[in-house]
Amino acid sequence: MKNANRLIITVISALALGHGWSNAEEPVNGLGTLELLSRTFRQVYEEVAPAVVLIRTSPGMGATFGRQRRLPPDHPRLPDPYEERSAGLGSGTLVSSDGYILSNYHVVEGSDSITVILADRRSFQAEVVGFDSLIDIALLKIDAGKLPVARLGKSTDLEVGDWVLAIGHPLGLGSTLTHGIVSALGRSADVIEAQYGIESFIQTNAVINPGNSGGPLLNLAGEVVGINTAISTRTGWYMGYALAIPIDLIEEAMADILEYGRVVRGYLGIVMEQVDQRLVDELLLDMPVPRGVLVDRILAGTPAERSELAAGDIIMQVDDLLVDRPNQVQTGIYGRDPGDVVNLSVLRDGAPLEIRIVLGEQEEDRLMAEGHRRLDALGLTVELLGLKMAEQLGFTAQVAAELGYGAGQHVVVVVSVDPAGPAAIKGIQVSDVITEIDDEPIKSVDAFFRSISHLETDKSALFWFWRPDRGIDVRALKIAGQ
């Protein structure tokens, strides 16, 4: 045991010297070394904690929260106050002095209102500037200035075994610091529910619980290297390791949101599978050690189909990035824009081949962008109907059921109208609930944007509305051509 203790002290001493800690005042041994490490933890907390906010949300009509998990029926129940305090709670990280906040998409998804509480106890209402559900991030904004800011680092500098710290508001208990190490990098864990979700998480054993989501994962220099997003667990509570989104991936999304109002992603259009020993044996690959990513299928009408890439090719590299898992290919493409050219290094029948592909835009992204453009031209702004507005309008659960809304479906409401726009001229008003467009039911904001993106230009479409004073009404709106 004494030898083990000496080994621990030696390792921590090396860490102290490697991070530039001075040993002029204290000898690097035993208790002094542990105190140096504790001092670093304290310094990071004192610097960053003021920039970590508590986020309280109230759910909208039919809202769901993607990371809330129910305990199994036979699992011992926690005291009710803990469950109540963690419901509708999350954390956020201030990244600009004028009020921009990074958090998780699942923290604010479907919320009626978002309240941000600063470390100095001031509270503000926040708006969602933009989000990307594929990596589970949201960028919020509050109307405040001269705020403390967390410095952003580089997640690509992380290595397995590095010390990391997490700050957040778990279970609504208040600002909390936990520590651990990087347990793995590029981890995929099937926690993002979006169809094309991109998972390349930092895995850590720093303790994370409900309410930590959206808070920063930090290196020992006090720099944000990730945003905590999920815990892998059977109970909904911490069971050994947690997951954070790499800050490098987040910065790419945040830059797009600030410039375009949405994330602009390049798109390849392939279905992939990691090459393992089973595939090597099944496909009779001439590969002593399994490596690379197999192109299992190429989707029709995509950039991949228009290129020389073929099913059965094994992708070894995306530009300068060596890849060995599908999520590495995804992250290599994520930061690129439609129209960019990527170089894929592949193996085909054992022979190396270089393929250049011009990236496109995923059809879903294109339709959403077109829907936003057309909505602007109509002079409308819409959002999810929240519980408070629903109560004001008298839009009850009974009304929702009569209009055909089921569990988990969302209600879309008009929140602003340009007085000089086509919608105002046709009599559309703030608080009109949009129920159908040309006989297509509207059960989510995404469905609304997709619906108007499909409408023919220079032709009238029937928009059906619900109003508290007259029930269902209809207006014919024309989508002007470019």
Phi, psi and omega in degrees: 000322179298319179297321179296318178298319178298322179296317179298315180297320180296317180297314180294324177298318178296320177299316181299313180292323180293333179263011173079019179287136180279137175248025180291325184270327182231142176292145179277082178203153173037239184299323179298320180294317179296324178295323177299318179293317178298321180299320178296315177303315182296317181297318178297315180297314181298325180285318192262329184307322178298341181264006179254122187251157172267134178244124175248132179235151169244133188288147173276183180298121177074014184289148174229152179244118193294338184252005176279125181238139180277144175288146176301151182304327184269005181274139178303132182279139173284159177303140183308320182304326179292319179294319180295320184288334182270346180287130178070024181242149174200185178236167177213160183236116178291124182242001174210150183289346179260017165106013174279136186229130172269137174209191177266148175299320184291342177290322185251356183303128176069017184279148177280315178216152181233118178249129179252127179247119182282169179297333179272011175081358173291148179234148182219150169279137182246152172244152178274115179283323180182169181203166169221105181292340182291334174242005175065049174234153175222143176250121181251165178218133171242156182271084181205163181221169179054046183266152174293149186230139173274132180283139180267136178253208180234116178290338179291345178277351183287148173227152177301131182103346178295143172293140173221154179235148177236135175236136179187195182236069183292136174059017180070019184275350183113173183303130187222138177250131171229163183223162177184202177233165171287116183271330179195160178235150179067030185282136172251133187224006178056045177252344177271123188277344181298146186302320182249034182304141181251114182244117174213062193283155163274122177263134181219155174261012170297136186290123179234135178226168176308132185108337176284338185305130180097347177279165186276147163259129192236149169272180184287351174274000180081019180263144178285120177250353178191167174244120183296133187229331188200160170238138176270116192201156173264348187247345187095355180237167186300132179225022173136327176207157185227171186230142178226146178279130180299138184294331179298320178293320181294319182299323178297316179293318182296320179298319178295317181299317181291328182272318187247349185083000179202169178272126179257114186245140168287155186220134182258307177095049179227157171254129190239163177211138178291136177284120175234184184297327179300314180293321177302316181288317183294319185266002180054047182284140176275079188213103182303322179236128180302129180211155171088186185232123182279133171279102184281322183205146176249127184282145183292143175071021183249166177304324180297321180293330180276003182250186178274358180296143182226152173300138183100343174294149177246114181281124180254335186205140172245109190054240182265003185265116174289134184236142180223357179218151179305322182292338175289323174296316180301313182291331176293331179272331191306316184279001182264154182260156171305134183098342176290152177256129175245149178253121177255128172263116185235163169251129177232116184055036177084352182258139179288146181211138177256129182232129176259131181230131174273117183291149175246200177238136179301140185303320180299318178294320181296317180295320179296318180296318179294322178298319178296318181297316181292325178295319177300319181294328177285341180083036182236151166230134181233161173202176177295136176287118180274167183296322181295313180293322179300319179295319179296322183277346185079023179275086186274173176300325179294316177299316180301316180295319179296330179272001174093014178276129179255182181298135177082355178269148186254155181250133183255133184230147176283127182246345173204151181224128175288118184302334181261003184275167180301324182295316180296320179300327179274003174091012178286140187233160171300141180083001171293130176267123182273118184255327181210154168228116182049052176069007176262117180299141178253108185240012175193162177296320178299318179297324178297311181295320177297319183297312183287338177289337181272349183292145178287139180284154179061020174231148182280143175236148182269118176258123181259134184232153170248133176233144184296334185269341184222002180075225184281135176224164182222144177224142177264120179242139180256130176272110183289141176284161180284000000 
